[in-house]
């Protein structure tokens, strides 16, 4: 998996006040009923035994197996002043909520 981080996203990530014992996690959450969709969140979390680590621009992003199965192989993490952090793939924007201070 390849994660590209835009200059704007990198600037915002470096300004975050993070807890030292926690990691940045890309987390998938299923939403909806019959028309299920996947929403991706960027959160601070505890590392998990089965995590894989994606390194991008000197930053480690942790991903569990469930999330990895639902992410595209090529992702871009961008930042928008109104929408916050956004993932984009070859299929277009992917849902993302940011739960970071």
C-alpha positions as CSV (number, residue, x, y, z in Angstrom):
1,X,0.0,0.0,0.0
2,X,1.3,3.5,-0.9
3,X,0.1,6.5,1.0
4,X,0.9,10.0,-0.5
5,X,0.6,12.9,1.9
6,X,0.1,16.3,0.4
7,X,2.1,19.3,1.6
8,X,-1.0,20.8,3.2
9,X,-1.8,17.5,5.1
10,X,1.8,17.2,6.2
11,X,1.8,20.7,7.6
12,X,-1.4,19.9,9.6
13,X,-0.1,16.6,10.8
14,X,3.1,18.1,12.1
15,X,1.1,20.7,14.0
16,X,-1.0,18.2,15.9
17,X,-0.6,17.9,19.6
18,X,-0.4,14.1,20.0
19,X,-0.2,11.8,22.9
20,X,3.2,10.1,22.9
21,X,1.9,6.6,23.9
22,X,-0.6,6.6,21.1
23,X,-0.3,6.1,17.3
24,X,-2.0,7.6,14.3
25,X,-4.5,5.0,13.0
26,X,-6.5,4.9,9.8
27,X,-9.6,3.1,10.9
28,X,-12.5,1.8,8.9
29,X,-16.1,1.9,10.1
30,X,-19.1,0.4,8.4
31,X,-22.2,2.6,8.2
32,X,-25.7,2.2,6.8
33,X,-28.1,-0.6,6.5
34,X,-28.8,-2.2,3.1
35,X,-26.6,0.3,1.3
36,X,-23.5,-0.2,3.5
37,X,-20.7,2.2,3.1
38,X,-17.3,2.4,4.6
39,X,-16.1,5.5,6.4
40,X,-12.5,6.0,7.2
41,X,-11.3,7.9,10.3
42,X,-7.9,9.2,11.3
43,X,-7.6,8.7,15.1
44,X,-5.1,8.4,17.9
45,X,-5.2,4.9,19.3
46,X,-3.2,2.2,21.0
47,X,-1.1,0.0,18.8
48,X,-2.5,-3.5,18.1
49,X,-0.6,-6.7,17.7
50,X,-1.8,-7.3,14.1
51,X,-1.3,-3.8,12.9
52,X,0.7,-3.0,9.7
53,X,2.5,0.3,9.5
54,X,2.4,2.5,6.5
55,X,5.3,5.0,6.4
56,X,4.7,8.3,4.6
57,X,6.8,11.5,4.8
58,X,8.4,10.2,8.0
59,X,5.1,9.6,9.8
60,X,3.9,6.1,10.8
61,X,0.2,5.3,10.1
62,X,-1.1,2.2,11.7
63,X,-3.8,0.1,10.0
64,X,-5.5,-3.1,11.2
65,X,-6.4,-6.0,8.9
66,X,-10.1,-5.1,8.5
67,X,-9.2,-1.5,7.4
68,X,-6.4,-2.7,5.1
69,X,-8.8,-5.0,3.2
70,X,-11.1,-2.0,2.5
71,X,-8.5,0.6,1.4
72,X,-7.2,1.1,-2.1
73,X,-3.6,0.3,-2.8
74,X,-2.9,4.0,-3.8
75,X,-4.2,6.6,-1.4
76,X,-3.6,10.3,-1.0
77,X,-4.1,12.1,2.3
78,X,-5.0,15.8,1.8
79,X,-6.2,18.6,4.1
80,X,-9.0,21.1,3.4
81,X,-9.6,24.0,5.8
82,X,-13.4,23.3,5.8
83,X,-13.5,19.5,5.6
84,X,-10.3,18.6,7.5
85,X,-8.3,15.6,6.5
86,X,-9.5,13.8,3.3
87,X,-8.5,10.5,1.7
88,X,-8.6,10.2,-2.0
89,X,-8.1,7.1,-4.2
90,X,-8.3,6.5,-7.9
91,X,-12.1,6.2,-7.4
92,X,-12.3,9.8,-5.9
93,X,-12.8,11.1,-2.4
94,X,-13.2,8.5,0.4
95,X,-15.2,9.3,3.6
96,X,-12.9,10.5,6.4
97,X,-13.6,11.9,9.9
98,X,-10.7,13.3,11.8
99,X,-10.8,12.8,15.6
100,X,-7.5,14.6,16.4
101,X,-7.1,17.8,18.3
